[in-house]
Every structure is written in structure tokens, then in C-alpha cells.
Amino acid sequence: MPRKPKPEPAEPAPLKLGAHMSIAGGYDRAVRAAHAVGFGTVQLFTKNNNQWKGPPITDDHVAAFRGALAETGIVDPVSHASYLINMASPDEALWTKSIDAMVIEVERCARLGIADLVVHPGAHVGSGEEEGLRRIAKALDVVAGRTAGLPVMIDLETTAGQGSCLGHRFEHLQAILGLASDPSRLGVCVDTCHIFAAGYSMAEKAMYDETLDQLERTVGLGRIRVWHLNDSVKPRASRVDRHAGIGGGMLGLDSFRFVLNDPRFRGLPMILETPKGFEDGEELDARNRRILLGLLTP
């Protein structure tokens, strides 16, 4: 069932900041890397994101991953599906291959105990938006049928709208949810960089409220399972997907301030997908975390 935003509680739910971390050396490494920065959650790939297949997940992998979660206190881990998947493709071979890959992604998440799998909806590659959206919904129906009973939500990510990519309008996600035979296993992941690049804004409170109103009218805020907190190198409505560190792009810090302090989203994983490395002697994930925490109001 969708993880519904809660009404404002007497005491705010804990903030769950995290980042996408590498699984090099084992899934548990991603968990421990997130914990070392001070994060409360983490996002990871369950295999190489640029390959269709991945090595089997062994019992030892599962034990190490779940053990790391228990030891560190990291909660609500999120997985991101392969970038190769295109459930909107008009090419039957690629469409079928994408469905098979999604089934594998869901199965791998279930094996590890990951409840949320984020995926880009797909690109229609010239077949048109209406046909592309129909193909996505049909693909998701097949995936749901082949993974029935597995406790994994598929979270459709908002996109920047590069090329023929679908998902850059909230109405696209609304259409997919409406066309799916059983949307009960479908959620939404909102990426701040992507929606900004798609033309939405949250830079001022009135703009934030309008954007959230549009989300409510289309997909419903109760569908939101995950936030991706990324700044944007490119300007609003550029439809170019290029992430920047928090405060290092075009969004403005107030965009993040409004999300972080919105009680409707407290308790949801909020994941950074920002550049890695060091700047002025400070690790960039730690820097982004510090900046975000500084935006919280008492």
C-alpha cells in the first residue's frame, strides 16, 4: 500500500536523509557508507545499472546487508532500477526485455528486503505520448502479475523530459496510474532537479504550494514514497537532467527548505543523487547533508 504522508503530528517524524551509494564490495558497503556520513537511509542499485543481468544474490549477501541495516540503524533502503529499462518502447524485443529486467529488479529487491524500487517510466521514441503511456501501464501490469505476492513497491520517478522521456508532466504519471489494472503496488518518486528542469518551481512558498497542489490533483500526495533531493545545473524548463550539489545549482535553497519542513513528507526517504568527491577538504555527501540540516526549522 502507498506510504501516505501523515497529518502533522505532535512530534515530527524523524527526518530520513540518505544518498545513493556504491555497492562495490557488497551491498552492506552501501549501508555502512551511508551511516558513516550520518545518513538515516540509503539508495543503491542491486546490480550494475548498465547491464541487463546481474550475479545471483546469495544468502551471504542477504545476511550481510540485513546485518548492516540492523547494526547501523539505517532504515527504508531504496533501490533504483537499471537505466537500460524502457517500458514505453515501441520495439517489441526491447519492451519484452525491459519487462523481464523489471521482474528481476523486483525479485532482487524482495530478496534483500528492499520495499521500494524507483524506475524511470520510459521514452516513447517517436510513437507518441499516448502510446508510450499505454505501453508503460501494460508493462507494469505484466510485471505485477509475474511478481505477485512480493512486497515491493514500484515508484515511478518524475523526469526532466529529455528527448521523448515520459514522466516530466505529473499528468503522465496520473495516466499510467489510471491505465494500470492494479495500481496498488505503484508509488511515485519526486526528483527536485527533474521537476524543476521540466518547468515546475518551488523557489517561493506560493510556487511550492502550487506545485504540490498539482501533484495532489494528479497522482495524489499519498502516492509519494520517495524524494530525490538534487539541485539542477541547468535552468528551469531546460528539460536537461543534470544534478548539482545542494545550493550549487539553480533551484534555490528555499525549494529544499519547503520540502524538508513539510510535515506531510516527514518519515519518507529523501535521497541525494548529487556529485561525489571532496571540496575544500569536505566530503560532498557530508556537505550536502550539513546544508540540508541547516534548512530545518525548529
N, C-alpha and C positions, 0 to 999 in steps of 0.2 A: 504494500500500500504506500502511496506517496507520503513522504515525511513532511507533514503540514507545518507551516510556520505557526508558532504558538502565539496566543494573545500575550500582551505584556504582563510578565509575572511580577510578583512582589520582589523577587531577587532575580536579576538577569541570568539566563542560562550561560554556561561558560563559553567563551569565545574559542572557536576551533580553527585556528590558523594553521596552515601547512604549506608544503611546497611539493612540486614534482621532483622525485629523487630517483637516481640511477639504481638499477637492480644488479649492477656489475658486482660479482662476488656473492650474490644471493639476495633473495627477497628481504631477508632480515636486515641486510645492509641499508636498504632504503629507509626502513623504520628507524634504525639507530642513527642514521644521518639526520633525519628529521628531528629526532629527540635531542641530538647534540646541539642543534641550533636553538632549541627551546620551543619547537612546534608541538601542537597537540594532535595533529593529524598528518596524513601523507597521501600523495598520489603517486602511482607507479604504473609502468607497463608490466604485463605478466610474461612478455616475451619481446624479442626485437620488434620494434614498431614498424620497421621497413621490410619485414619478411612475413610471408603468409603463414608459415608454420613455425612452431617453437618446440623445444625439447619437452618431454613429459615432466610434469610436476610430481616429484617423488614425495613419499611420506616424510623423508628427512627435510625436504624443502618446507613442507607444510608445518612441521613441528618447529623448525627454526623461525619461521615467520610468525606463527602464533605465539611462540615463546617470547620473541622480541616485543610484540604488542603488549603482552602481559607484563613484561619487565619494565618497559618504558612508560606505560600508560597511554601510549598513542591509541586513539580510537577512530572509528569510522573511516578506515582506509578506503581510498577511491582508486579505481583503475581507469586507464584511458585506452580505448581500442586503437588498433592499427590505423595509420593514415592511408593505407592501401585500400581499405574498405570503401566501396561506393554503392550504397543500396539504392541510389537513384539511377544507376547506369542503364542506358537503353540496350547495351550489349548483353545478350543473354548469358554468355560464358562468364563475363566479369560479374554480372549480377548474382549468378549462382555461386560463384567463388566467394563473393562478398558475404552471402548468406552463410555459407559453410564456415567462413572465417569468424563471423559473429557468433555462431553456435560455439565454436572453440573458445572464443573470448569469454562467453558466459560460463562455460564449463570450467575454465581455468579460475575465474573469479570464485565460483562456488567451491572449488577445491581448496582455495586459500581462505575462504570465509570472508570475501570482499562483497559487500552488498550493493555497491554502485559502480556501474560501468558507463563511462562517458564516451559518446561517439559523435562524430560529425555526421549530420544526416545524409549528405551526399551531393553530387553535382549532376545536373541533368544532361550535360554535354550536348546541348543543342536540341534535345527532344521537347523542351518547354517545361515551364514550372509545374503546370498541372499534371503532366505525365510523370515528371520526376517525383512529385509528392505522392502520387498514387503508387509508384514503384517502391518508394521507401516504406509506406504503410504495409504494402503487400509483403515486402521482405521481412518486416518486423513481425507480421503475423506468422510467417513460416518459422522464424527464429523462436518465437514464443511457443509454438506448438512442439518444436523439437527440443526445447529446454523446459518443458512443463514441470513444475514442482521444484525447480532450482530457485533459491531465494536471492535472486539478483535483479536489481532494477536497471533498466537501460535508460540512461539520461541523455536526451537529445540536446546537443550543445548549440547555443546561438553562434552564428558565424559572422565573419566580416563581409561576406558576399563577393569574394574574389571570383572572377570568371563566372561560371554557371553554378557556383555553390549555393545550395538552398539552406535556409535557416537564418538568413540575415534580416528577415522580417518576422516578427512574432506570429503573424498570421500563417506563415509557413508551418511553424510548429503546431499551431492550432489545427491546421488542416490535417497534418499527419495524425494527431491525436483523434481527430474526428473520423478519419478514414480507417484507423486501426480497429480490427474486430474486437479486441480486448485491450484497452489502454491501461489496465490496472498495473501492469509492470513497466510502464513508461513514465519517466520523470523528465525534468529539464535541468540543464546546467547553464547558468548565465555567466558569460565571459564579458567583463567590463571593457576590455580592449575591443572585442569583436562588435559589441553593440554600438560602441562609440564610432568605430570605423564604418558601421552600417548606417549611421546617421542619427542614432539616438544620443541623448545627452543627459548627464546627471550632475552637471557642473554647478547648478544653483538648485536650491530646495524646490522651487516650482518645477524645474525641469525634471528633477529626480521624481517628484510626485507624479508628474505626467507620464514618465517612462514606466513607473511601477503601476500606474493605473492601466496603461496599455497592456502590460503583462497580465494584470488581473483580468482584464476583459477578454483576453485571447486564450492564454494557456491556464490562467489561474495561479495565484501565488502558492497554492498548496502543492503544485506540481514541482516547484523548485526544490531540488535535492542538494545541489552543489553550486557554489560560486567560484569562478576563476577570477582572482584579483590581479589584473595585469594593466599596466599603463600602456599607452599607444605611441609609437614613434610617429605615426602618420596622423594627419588631421581628421577631424570629424567628417564622416561621409566619404572618406577616401576609398573605402572598400578594400583596403590593403591590410592584411593581417601581419603586423609586426609589433611584437611585445617590447615594452620598455620597463625598467625598474620603477617602483612606486615613486612618484614625484619627478621622474626623469622623462616624462612624456607629455602628451597634450591634454590629458583628461582633467587635470587639476586635482589637488588633494581633497577638496570637498566632495568629489564623487565617491571617494573611498570612505570618507568620514560618514556620509549618509548611510552607506551600506552597513558599515561596521556598527553603527549606533542604532540601526533599525531593529527593534525587539522582535519583529516578525521573522528575522533570519538568524537570531542567536541560536546556537546549537547546530547550525548547518556547517559542513566542512567548507572552509574558504581557502582556496588553494592558489599559491603563486606559481606561475609558469614564466618567470622572468629570467633574464640572463644570469648565468653563474659566474663565479670568479671573485676577485678582490678589487677594491677601490679604496685608495688612501688607507691601506692596511686593514680594512674591514671586509669581512666576507659578505657578499652581496645579499644572500638569503637573510643573514642576520640583520643587515642594514634595512632591508625591506620590512622585516618583522618589527624592528625598532620604530620605523616611521609609522607603520600601521597602528602599533600600540599607542603611539603618541597622539593619534587622532581620536582615541576613545574619550568620551565624556564621562565624568564620574556619575 
